Amino acid sequence: MRAGDLVEVRSVPEILATLDGRGELERLPFMEEMIRYSGQRFRIASIAHKTCDTIHKTGGRAMRDTVHLAGLECDGAKHDGCQASCPLFWKKAWLKPAPATAAANSASAMAAPAAGSGMAAGSTIPARSAATAASSAGCTLEQLAQAARTLDPATNKVRYSCQTTRLFAATEPLPWWNPAQYVRDFTSGNHSFGTVVRTLLLSWMGALTRVRWGYSLFRRLYDLTHRALFGTRSVEMKLANPIPSPTPRADLDLAPGECVQVKPADAILATLDARMKNRGMWFDVEATAFCGKQFRVERRVERLIDERTGEMIEMKTPAVILEGVRCPGRYSTTRLLCPRAIPPYWREIWLQRVPQPPPQGKTG
C-alpha cells in the first residue's frame, strides 16, 4: 500500500463487523461521520505509519495498517458540530482495492500507483470478508452512536469520544531517532526522497543551535541552510519581551472565502505570552512556514472538543482555518514528516485582510 493508490471504502455492514462493542478496531474508533463515504473511491493521501501526540506531548507515535484518504476531514456532524476539522484515519480493514477500471479511468487525473505497490497486488487484505480478516465481535450503529458520547456523572457534562481523543491509546511510542520511520516516509510514497533528505538535514542543523556554545554561529549556519533548502529565511522562535496575560486580540470577523495574509513571524511573536500562546492558543513552530503568505479563509472555529478531556470548548476568542494550510512536519524534532497534516488554527490578530484577487482570466 502506497500513497496515491486508489481504494474503495467498504460497505457499512462490513466495517461494523470489524469493530468491537465500542466501535473501535485496535482502539481506533470508526466514527459516524465516516459512514457517508461508504462505497466511494478515494486516493490514499498518505500512509499513517506514524502520527503526533497532541494529547500528552510525548512525541511521535507509531500506527499499524492505517492511512489518510485525500481530502477527508471530520466535519463534526455527529459530535455536536465540533469544528476542529481533524484528518480522518482509515484502517486497511475498512478499505478494499478499487476496481481496475476505476483505477484506469483515474490515471489521467492523477498518477497511477506503481506496479505491485497497491492493495490489489500483494495486498495484506484478503478478498474474503473484512469481518473474518479482523476477527472481531462486531458492532451496531446504535453502539457506534452511544460510544461517541457519555454523560460524566461527576460534572454532568457530555464527554465525547472520537479518533482524536482515542489516538494515544491507538498508537505506540516512536522515538524520533528511529531511522526506520524516515525510510518508510519515502518508501510509502508519503514524501519524495529529496523532501526527506532536506527535512532531516535542516533538523540536524537545528540541533547545533541547541548546544551550549556558539549559538550565534550555528544560528547563522541554520539560516543559510534554510534559505538554500527552502528559499526563505528561518524564524527564530524566541520571545524578547513576553506579554503578560491577557494577551491582545483583534476581531476581523473573517468569513469563508476572504483573502488574508499571515503576518510576519516577528509581528505574531509580539502577541504571545511566555507560554507562546495568545489567549490560550499556542503558536506552533510549524505555522512559521506560512508567515508572509496569502490564503483564503476556509472556515471559522468557534467550538471544538478538548482532546484531553473530551469536553466541548466554546472559544471565547474565535480562530480560523486557512485553505490548503496544513502542518508540514518540518521543524519539530518529534513530528518530522508527520503524515497527519493537522490544520493550524489562526487568531485573527495574526492575519490581515488583503484585496480579493481578480477572477481568473481578468486583470485590473
Sequence and secondary structure as in RCSB ss.txt:
>XXXX:A:sequence
MRAGDLVEVRSVPEILATLDGRGELERLPFMEEMIRYSGQRFRIASIAHKTCDTIHKTGGRAMRDTVHLAGLECD
GAKHDGCQASCPLFWKKAWLKPAPATAAANSASAMAAPAAGSGMAAGSTIPARSAATAASSAGCTLEQLAQAART
LDPATNKVRYSCQTTRLFAATEPLPWWNPAQYVRDFTSGNHSFGTVVRTLLLSWMGALTRVRWGYSLFRRLYDLT
HRALFGTRSVEMKLANPIPSPTPRADLDLAPGECVQVKPADAILATLDARMKNRGMWFDVEATAFCGKQFRVERR
VERLIDERTGEMIEMKTPAVILEGVRCPGRYSTTRLLCPRAIPPYWREIWLQRVPQPPPQGKTG
>XXXX:A:secstr
  TT EEEE  HHHHHHT  TTSEETTEE  GGGGGGTT EEEEEEE SEEE SSS   EEE SSEEEETT B  
 TTTTT     B  EEGGGEEE  HHHHHHHTTTS    TTTSSSSS SS SS HHHHHT     HHHHHHHTEE
EETTTTEEEE  TTTTTTTT EE  TT HHHHHHHHHTSSS HHHHHHHHHHHHHHHHTTSSS HHHHHHHHHHH
HHHHHSS       SS   SS         TT EEEE  HHHHHTT  TTSEETTEE  GGGGGGTT EEEEEEE
EEEEE TTT  EEEEEEEEEEETT      S GGGTT TT     EEGGGEEE      TT   
